[in-house]
Amino acid sequence: MGDGAPTLRFIDLEAPLHEAAARDVGYGDFGDGSYREGLRVLLEAYDKEAKLTPFGRKAAKIQLTEILKKRLRAEKAWKENPQILENEIRRPIVILGLVRTGSTALHYLMGQDPGIQPLPYWLACYPQARPPRPDWENHRDFRAAAAEIDFMYQADPSLKAIHFMRADLPEECRHLLAQNFTDDGFEVCATVPSYSEWYEAKHLRETYVRHRKLLQLIGSTDPQRRWLLKYPVHMRHLRAFLEVYPDACIVQTHRDPATVFRSYCNLVASFRALYEESVDREDITRKQLEIWAAGAEEAIEVRREHDPAQFYDLYFSDFMRDPVGAVKSIYRHFGQTLSEEGERKLFEWNEANPQSKHGKHDYQRKETGVTDAEILDRFAPYMRYFNMEPERRSP
């Protein structure tokens, strides 16, 4: 794996990657071995399908090793403190839905409430018992997470306008799912259709069991505070998610897909361009269109099987009209108290973070070869179910 050595196939790296991770952590128990299935599918896809640059190959190896190291650290923490897994997670509030529907803005806003427990970026990257807030900036893992974000924005400054992140802000659950090598982040960053096919067909109960255990670890210093989670991808695996979190309180965000779907595909293309030699925007858009439309339809079927009171639908226009009012409505629906301090912090965040604060992303300009009519046609069952009309767009 060193400079000048023959290039090894990714599939031949399975054992060396595990050995390197165990050596770095000083611990060798990776836990339930079912995660190896996804890892092997991914390694084969990297070999046969991905168009990784030399930098992309190196980055992929580092990422895989880091994921294995994080598995080890979590396993070690549970071994040393098994009582962590006795902590209950009751009625977490979970934001999901189609991409680019205002879920990040909602997540950041709700995350300002001290009465609720979000998942900070750095602890999603490096799961561990949450230290006191004043200690974060001096923590090695916090600084590492901040450096990762800085590197990404330096590589492509336009990403900040598409999706702004910060080490101390609430983060999606993607890092936790990746510990089982079951996350769409792998297909976002590389062309791996065989992995995508396997991943979409995979029932993720085991992944969400580990997700829950990781939350028990992170929240072990404040186990009574209610969790706030967010990841649009949970919509695509809602059945498995609700098997593990049967009392979850689901906030599903909505917006006309034709208005914003290209924005997401541009985000995918931007990430992929960091690792691969060439980017086919039309191929990305058509595949993502099918993935997300099918996921939305499957989520509708799952919702039909559950109590409607377990769900709250938030439309983008309603959220933008009154962001703090939208949070209050969600809280009323799910029985969460908003203190005076919490309300003040929500208003302060909202005033200090107007839309496009970090740059305005052009949703439509980059050609994808897919028309608005095609997007609306594929999402028609979703839009009918939620009584949505296409938004008016400038010619």
N, C-alpha and C positions, 0 to 999 in steps of 0.2 A: 504493500500500500504506500510505500515511500516513493519519492521522486526517482525517476529513472527505472523503476521496476515495471514489469509487464502489467498492463491494465487487466485487473481481475474482473470477472463477471460479478455483477451484484449478487447473484444467487450463491456464489462461492464465498461471500462475505458474511454469511449468517453467523458462523462460529466466531470468526475474528471480531465482529462487532460486539458480540456478547462478551467475549474475553476482554476486550478493551473497556467496556462499560464496567464489568466486575472489578477490573484492576483499578479503575479510577475511583470507584465508590468504596472499595474494600469490603464488598459484600457480594454474594453470588446467588442468592435465592430470588429468581425472577417471578415467583408466584405461579399461578395457574398457567399452564403452557398453551392454552387455547389461542393466545395472541399470536403464536407463531404461524398460524394459518394465514392471517392477513399479511404478516410480514413477508412470508414466502411468495404470496401472490403479487405483492408490491415489488419485490426484488426481481421476479421474473418479468414483470411489466417494464421495469426500468431497463432490463437487458434487451427486450424484444421490441419495445414500442416507443419508449421515450427518446427525445432528441436532445439530450442533455449536453450542454457545453462542458469543457473541462472544469470550469467553475461550478456548473450545475452538478456534476458528478461529485466533486469535493463537498459541496454544500449538502447534497443528499446523504452522503456518508456521515457527515457531522450531525445532521439532523437525526438520523436513525440511531446513532450512538447516544445522543442526548436523550432521546425518548427512552431507550433502554436504561440509561442511568437514572432517569426519573422514576421508572418502574421500580428499580432497586431501592431508591431512597424511600419510596412509599412503603414497599414491603418491609424494609428495615424499621420504619417508624411504627407500623402496625405490630410488628413482632415485639418491639420494645415496649409499646404502650397499647396492649390489646383492648383496654377499656375504651379507647377512642371509638371503636366500632359499636359501642353501646349507645352513643349519642343519637338521639332521634332527630329526624329532619321532617318537620310537620308543615304541610300545606305550603310548599315553596311557591313563590310567584314566578312564573316562567314566561318569558317573552319569546314568541316564535312567529313564523309566517313567511311570506315571500320576501325575497331579498329587496333591499332598497325601498322599504316601506316606512321608514322613520323609526325602525326598531332601535337603532343605535342611539339616536337622539333621546328617545324615551328611556332607554336603559341608563344613559349617563345622567339624565335628570332624576330618575327615581333613585339612582345610586347615591345621590347627595343626602338622602334622608338618613340620619343617624339611627333611626328606629328599625332599619332593615339591613341585611347583610349581603352585600354584593360580592362578586368574585373579582378581586383586583387583577390586573394584567400580570403583574410579577408573580403573584401566588398561583395563577393559572399556569404560568410557565414553570414555576418551581414549587409544587405543592408541599406545604409544611404548615405546622400550627402557626396561625397568624400572630406575628409579633405586635407589640404596642405601636400605634401609628407614629409616634415621634422617632422610633428606631428605624423606620423603613429606609430613608435615604442613605444611611450608612451601612445598610446590609449588602453583602456581596451579591446576593441573588437579585436584589432590586437594581443594583447598578448594572448587572449583566443584562437584565431585561430591558432597561432603558437604552443600553448600547445596541441591542438587537433592533429596537425600533429606529434609533438614529441611523443605523447602517441602511435599513430598508428605505428610509426617506432620502438618504444621500444617493442611493442607487437610482431611485426614481422619485424626484420631488413631487410629481403630480399625484402620487398615491395619497399624500396628506389631504388633498381636496376631496378625494374619493372616499377615504376612510381614515379618520383621525384617531390615533391611539396614543396613550401615555401610560407609563408603567404603573401609576397609582390609580388610574381610572378603571371602572368596571370593564371586564373583558368577557368575550364569548367562551363557551365551554369547549371549544375545539381542541385545546391543549389536553384536556382530560380525556376526551374520546381517542385522541391519537395514541395514548398509552396502550391501547389494544390494536393499534394500526387499523382503526376503523373510523376514518374521518374524510370528508370531502376535500380537505386541504391538500391531500396528496394528489388528487386529480386536478385541483386548481393549479398547482405549480408544475405539473408535467403531463405529457400526453400518455396516459396509461389506461386505454379503453378496457383491457381485460380486468384490471383492478376495479375500474368503475362498475363494470357489470357484476363482478363478485360483490362489491360493496353495496350496491343497490338491492341485491337479492338477499343480503345477509340480515338475519334478525338479530338486533343488537342488544338483547337482554344482558349478556355477559358484559358488554361494554358499559351499560348503564349501571350495573351492579358495582363495577369498579368506579364509575363516576360518583356514585353515592358514597362509597368508602373514602374517596378523595375529598369530598365535601366534609365528611365527618372529621377527617384529619385537619383540613384548613380551618374549619370552624370550631375546633376543639377548645380554643381559648374563650369562646363565646357561644356555647352550644344552644342557648335559648333563643337567640335572635333569629328571626325569620329570614330565610334565604331569598334572594332575588337572583334569578338566572336569565340568560338570554343567549339564544343561538337559533337563527332561522332554520338550520338543518334539523333541529328537533322535530319540526313539522313533518319532514320526510320519514321519520322513524317514530312517529307518535305512538304507535301501538306498543312498541318495546319500551318507550319512555314511561308510559302510563302503567305498564306492568310493574316497573320498579318504583315509580312515584304515583301510586293510585290516587292520592289526595292532592296532586299538583293543581295549582290554580293557573290556568292557561290564558295568557293575553295574546290573541292572534292579531297581528297588524296587517292592514290591507291598503293597497293602492293599485290603480290601473296598471297592469303589467307593461302595456305598450309604452307608457310614459317613462319607465325607469329601467326596463329589463336590459337595454343596451348598456346602461351604466354599470350593471353588475358584470356583464360580459367584458366590458372594457377593464374592469378591475381584475377579472380572471386573466385577461390578456396581458395586463401590466405585470402581474405576479409571474406569469409563465415566462415572460420575456426576460426575467431575471435569471432564469435557469436553462432555457432552451434556445436552440439555434434559430428557430423561425417560429412564427406565431400565425396560425390560420384563424382569423377572427370569425369567419363564417362557420367553420367547423365547430369552434367553441360555442358560438351562439346557438346553432341548431341542436347540439348535444345538451347544452344547459337548458334550453327551452323544453326539451322533452323530459329531462330529469326533474325540473321544478314543477312543470304542469302535472306530471304523473304523481309527484309527491303531494301536491295540493289536493288532487282527487282522492288519493289514499287517505289523507288526513280527514277529508270530509266523511269518508266511510267510518273512520274511527270515531269521529265526533258523534255520529248517529247512534253509536253504541253506548254513549255516556250521557250523564245528566247535563242538560244544557247550562245549568248554573255553574258548572265547572269551567266555563269558558266566557271570556269577555272579548268582544270584537271591537277593535279600535281602527277607525278609518283615518287615513293620513290627513285629510282636510280638517277633520274634527280635532286631531292632535295639534295641527299647526294653528288653528284658530285660538285654542286655549290650552297650552301644554300643561300648566299646573292644574287646571280644571280637569283635564283628562286623567291625571294621576289621582286626583281626589276621587273621581268616579270609579276608577279601578279599585282603589282602597275601600270604598263603600261596598262595592260588589263582593269583595273577598274578605271583608271584616278586618282590615288593617287600619290601625290608628295612625293618623298623621299629627304629630305634636306641633306646637307653635314654632319651636325651633326648626323642626323638619320643614314646615311650610316656608319659613323664612329662607332656609338654605335652597329650597327649590326655586323660589323667586329670584334669589341672587344668582344662581347658576343660569337660569333662563335669560336674565338680563345681560349677563356677561358673555354668553355664548350664542349669539344670533346665528341664524342659518348662513352658511358660506363664510364663516369667520376664518376658516383656514384655506379659503380659495373656492371658487365656484367651478364645479365639475360640469362639463358640457355633456349632457346625457345622450345627444343624438348625432353629433357631427361625424364620429368615426364610423365608416361604412362597415356593416356586418353582413350584407347580402340577405338580410331577413327583414321583411316589411312589417309595418304595424298591423296590417290585416292578418298576416300569418301568426303573429304573436297573439292577437285577440282571438283568432279562431282556435288556437291550441288551448288557450285559457278560458274558453267559453263556458265549460261546465263549472269551473271555479267562480267565474263572475256571475253566472246565473244563480248559483247557490247562495251567494252573499249579496244578491240584488245590487250589483255594481254596474254602473254605466261608464263607458269610456270617457276619459277626461278630454276636454277641448285642448287641442294643440295648435300652435301657430303653424301656418303653412311653410 
